[in-house]
Amino acid sequence: MPIYVYRCQACHNTHEALQKFSDPPLTICPSCRGALQKIISPEFGLSFKGSGFYITDYKKAGNGTNTPPSSAETKKDKRAAAQAEAG
């Protein structure tokens, strides 16, 4: 369930509410009983960390696009890792 942020038109306090998508928006401020307005929060973002994501798994090419590594690069990386562990 998403968290919605509301700002009171009278007292200017902000309130957060955990609501379903199907729930109607809140209209009354719990502090002063004034009118509430839903705020679009700019703090929302996606973070792609770790393996398994296209954006993190492929190296950037010179033209700024992501390209998958060639099989030769993958084999070279595996050999280098195996040599580092062995020696």
Secondary structure per residue as TSV (DSSP state, phi and psi in degrees):
chain	resnum	aa	ss	phi	psi
A	1	M	-	360.0	138.5
A	2	P	-	-80.0	157.5
A	3	I	E	-102.8	122.5
A	4	Y	E	-101.8	146.1
A	5	V	E	-112.5	131.3
A	6	Y	E	-121.8	148.1
A	7	R	E	-123.0	133.8
A	8	C	E	-76.8	134.9
A	9	Q	T	-74.1	-24.5
A	10	A	T	-90.7	-54.7
A	11	C	T	-99.4	-6.6
A	12	H	-	63.2	16.5
A	13	N	-	-75.8	149.2
A	14	T	E	-104.9	145.8
A	15	H	E	-134.2	142.2
A	16	E	E	-107.5	141.6
A	17	A	E	-137.3	129.8
A	18	L	E	-87.9	111.1
A	19	Q	-	-134.2	156.0
A	20	K	-	-76.0	161.1
A	21	F	T	-62.1	-32.8
A	22	S	T	-82.5	-11.0
A	23	D	S	-69.9	142.8
A	24	P	-	-70.6	151.0
A	25	P	-	-66.2	150.0
A	26	L	-	-71.0	146.6
A	27	T	-	-125.6	-17.0
A	28	I	B	-118.2	129.6
A	29	C	-	-68.1	129.6
A	30	P	T	-70.7	-17.7
A	31	S	T	-85.9	-52.2
A	32	C	T	-120.6	0.5
A	33	R	-	68.4	18.4
A	34	G	-	-80.0	-179.9
A	35	A	B	-80.6	138.1
A	36	L	E	-101.8	149.1
A	37	Q	E	-126.6	132.4
A	38	K	E	-73.2	135.1
A	39	I	E	-107.4	138.2
A	40	I	-	-86.4	117.1
A	41	S	-	-82.7	126.7
A	42	P	T	-81.7	-3.8
A	43	E	T	-83.0	9.1
A	44	F	-	-87.2	135.5
A	45	G	-	-161.2	164.9
A	46	L	-	-110.0	142.2
A	47	S	-	-126.8	118.8
A	48	F	-	-100.1	97.9
A	49	K	-	-121.1	148.2
A	50	G	S	88.4	-177.4
A	51	S	S	-86.9	162.8
A	52	G	S	102.4	-3.3
A	53	F	-	-112.4	138.7
A	54	Y	H	-57.3	-40.3
A	55	I	H	-68.1	-27.0
A	56	T	H	-102.0	-16.1
A	57	D	H	-88.8	-17.9
A	58	Y	S	-115.8	143.2
A	59	K	-	-74.8	152.8
A	60	K	B	-78.8	133.5
A	61	A	-	-84.7	171.7
A	62	G	T	-63.1	-24.5
A	63	N	T	-88.6	4.0
A	64	G	S	88.6	5.0
A	65	T	-	-104.4	153.3
A	66	N	B	-83.3	132.7
A	67	T	-	-131.9	142.3
A	68	P	-	-69.3	148.1
A	69	P	-	-68.1	148.4
A	70	S	-	-73.0	162.8
A	71	S	H	-65.8	-29.6
A	72	A	H	-66.8	-40.9
A	73	E	H	-65.3	-40.0
A	74	T	H	-64.3	-44.0
A	75	K	H	-64.9	-39.9
A	76	K	H	-63.1	-43.3
A	77	D	H	-63.9	-40.0
A	78	K	H	-66.2	-40.8
A	79	R	H	-64.0	-43.0
A	80	A	H	-62.8	-40.3
A	81	A	H	-66.3	-39.5
A	82	A	H	-66.4	-39.3
A	83	Q	H	-67.6	-36.9
A	84	A	H	-66.2	-37.7
A	85	E	H	-70.9	-35.7
A	86	A	H	-77.2	-30.8
A	87	G	-	-124.2	360.0
